[in-house]
Amino acid sequence: MSVRNLAILAALAAGVVLLAFVPSVTNGYQLSLAINIMSYTVLATAWTLFSGPTRYVSLATVAFFGIGAYTVAVLGEELAWPLVLLIAFVIGFGLSLLVGLSTLRLSGVYFVIFTFGLAELVRQLVTWYEVNVTRTLGRYVFVDITTAQIYWQLLALAVIVLLSGWLIQRSKLGLALRVIGDDEAVARHVGINTTMAKVVLFAFSASFMTLAGAIMAPRWTYIDPAIAFNPVVSFQVLIMALLGGVHRLYGPIFGVIPLVMLFEILLAKFPNHFSILVGIAFLLIVYAIPRGIVGLIEGAQLSLSRKGAKA
Amino acid sequence: MSAPLLSISGLTRRFGGLVAVDGVALEVRPGEIVGLLGPNGSGKTTVLNLISGALKSDAGSIRLRGRPLEKLPAFKIAREGVARTFQLVRVLGSMTCKENVIAGLAFGAKSRWGKEADLAAQELLARVGLAERADVMTSELTYIDQKRLELARALAMQPELLLLDEWLAGLNPTELQVGIELIHSLRAEGRTILMVEHVMDAIRSLCDRCYVMNAGKKIADGTPKDVLADPEVIRAYLGDADA
């Protein structure tokens, strides 16, 4: 490992340690904002893990997030917390394998629509089950977990997601996904098992989302399908990732922070016009900065260095 | 005569009512360069697509060293030792030239990765005349350089059989000379090639044998000189003398 890489690694580790102290220096409102940022960081980075290189746009984020939350709502009081998280991860992984195997033959807009439909389907199924079997629509989440603990768990998960993303990028699987994103026919003809590569990564990405949902569940105390499977979450994750930039693993973070702030302000000041304002934000981002903030910065750096070379 | 590397028989593929490939049989022996000719729409590219697994056949058999390929998915056929270039050149647009070649090195039967792949990629780029362009994005390449890169990616897979789909098409006369020489140098390495081609100069100077197709059927085979003199081949290309 070069000196430069070591320095970067040390700086990142120091950053994580600093972030771990956030709960002790913030008030309740600030901490809840930090939790939101952390939760969306996990979701948007996990989304980018799969959708960034392959360019398969998924709107199923909230399906997995909600399944995580429901795992906690059902099992949270029965089992030890680490076991609940493990079960959430396993459920997320299994379900996403199933979904991946049946859908990743689709591409383009068909995949987008399918994933959106999937999230709605899961929501309707859970609603149906609650209404017809348990006969109560909502559930209470009583788990003995503090807000600070939620924050720390999300921070740890964010580190795990970024670390696995970094490892995947350097692996053959990472290259395979980039080849698939560029040209799937070429990918098959250089010997890549495209279905396998896509399904494996989709499953990892989805399991991280499920874990995020499980960790976030105690924040709510009360959940019902409309809260846990709110489709707006899927769209927000998508906008955040696009605003940050999906061609770099760390890109989404640059989208998460400003947008969580923005949504917070919009929700406080214009609660009745929230959806329409989010929609406008979405349009502006896609139209004005298609390569995201990271893309803008890299573009500026490139033109600067070109000017430097000419001078 | 050595056993054939590739042997195809009764190969058939329909698109709706159109029989694009109709009971085609052909053989390629190790070390040969075989041409696949025919007027536009005669089914040549479809034959290549069937061999490489881009399309599935409706009937017939395709064997490489006696092992059946016709039921395998494309990625497994690639790992069996078949590499190809595409009629409309296909390079990976978001990557550098070197990464394109590494994509060919990493996933084959003799997979290479890391430092080893880096070195091999650099060698292959030099082999096709792109040594200076390793870190250039493919989007900045000229047309012939994209074709070179596609060839390097195919060679990276160390294929037993290389399929070239009009690899020389669209090159200007100078580039064409360079291209023909490049394929010549592949022959010197003992590579086995099946090429779809329209450029007659290239066919004459490169191919040991040719197959000619028309309307999905094989209408002639033999040395380039013989098939190009065959009355039926001339009729397929130019129509009847009294037409």
Chai-1 contact restraints between the chains, C-beta under 6 A:
chainA,res_idxA,chainB,res_idxB,connection_type,confidence,min_distance_angstrom,max_distance_angstrom,comment,restraint_id
A,K172,B,A106,contact,1.0,0.0,6.0,A-B,restraint_1
A,K172,B,W113,contact,1.0,0.0,6.0,A-B,restraint_2
A,L175,B,A106,contact,1.0,0.0,6.0,A-B,restraint_3
A,V179,B,L92,contact,1.0,0.0,6.0,A-B,restraint_4
A,V179,B,A103,contact,1.0,0.0,6.0,A-B,restraint_5
A,D182,B,L92,contact,1.0,0.0,6.0,A-B,restraint_6
A,D182,B,G93,contact,1.0,0.0,6.0,A-B,restraint_7
A,D182,B,S94,contact,1.0,0.0,6.0,A-B,restraint_8
A,D183,B,R90,contact,1.0,0.0,6.0,A-B,restraint_9
A,V186,B,R90,contact,1.0,0.0,6.0,A-B,restraint_10
A,R188,B,A74,contact,1.0,0.0,6.0,A-B,restraint_11
A,R188,B,F75,contact,1.0,0.0,6.0,A-B,restraint_12
A,H189,B,A74,contact,1.0,0.0,6.0,A-B,restraint_13
A,H189,B,A78,contact,1.0,0.0,6.0,A-B,restraint_14
A,H189,B,R84,contact,1.0,0.0,6.0,A-B,restraint_15
A,V190,B,A103,contact,1.0,0.0,6.0,A-B,restraint_16
A,V190,B,G104,contact,1.0,0.0,6.0,A-B,restraint_17
A,V190,B,F107,contact,1.0,0.0,6.0,A-B,restraint_18
A,G191,B,F75,contact,1.0,0.0,6.0,A-B,restraint_19
A,G191,B,A78,contact,1.0,0.0,6.0,A-B,restraint_20
A,G191,B,R79,contact,1.0,0.0,6.0,A-B,restraint_21
A,G191,B,F107,contact,1.0,0.0,6.0,A-B,restraint_22
A,G191,B,G108,contact,1.0,0.0,6.0,A-B,restraint_23
A,I192,B,F75,contact,1.0,0.0,6.0,A-B,restraint_24
A,I192,B,F107,contact,1.0,0.0,6.0,A-B,restraint_25
A,N193,B,F75,contact,1.0,0.0,6.0,A-B,restraint_26
